[in-house]
Amino acid sequence: MATYEQTRNMAGGHRSGGRLTSLFATLIAAVTEWNDARITRKALSRLSDRQLDDIGLTRGDIDRIAHSRPNW
């Protein structure tokens, strides 16, 4: 009598789970970055032109600053 044994490669299942985790982490990072930019833009928009000038910015700089990454 012949027997048939089926085995599963668990590593393959983990790889696809890893991709899903990576995709989820990328999504969370994108949402976090968007929210940080929104908060920065909102805070800078509340400043007067004089206050912006004191820190070396103009209203036109707000979007650029909100989307830039820190250099530290």
SULQUINOR-V618412 format. One record per residue. RES is the residue in three letters. PSI is psi as a letter, one per 20 degrees, with the letter a starting at -180 (* if undefined). Layout:
RES	PSI
RES	PSI
//
This chain:
MET	p
ALA	q
THR	q
TYR	p
GLU	p
GLN	p
THR	q
ARG	q
ASN	o
MET	h
ALA	h
GLY	g
GLY	h
HIS	h
ARG	g
SER	h
GLY	h
GLY	h
ARG	h
LEU	g
THR	g
SER	g
LEU	g
PHE	g
ALA	h
THR	g
LEU	g
ILE	g
ALA	g
ALA	g
VAL	g
THR	g
GLU	g
TRP	g
ASN	g
ASP	g
ALA	h
ARG	g
ILE	g
THR	g
ARG	g
LYS	g
ALA	g
LEU	h
SER	h
ARG	i
LEU	q
SER	r
ASP	h
ARG	g
GLN	g
LEU	g
ASP	h
ASP	h
ILE	j
GLY	k
LEU	r
THR	r
ARG	h
GLY	i
ASP	i
ILE	g
ASP	g
ARG	g
ILE	g
ALA	h
HIS	i
SER	q
ARG	q
PRO	q
ASN	k
TRP	*
//
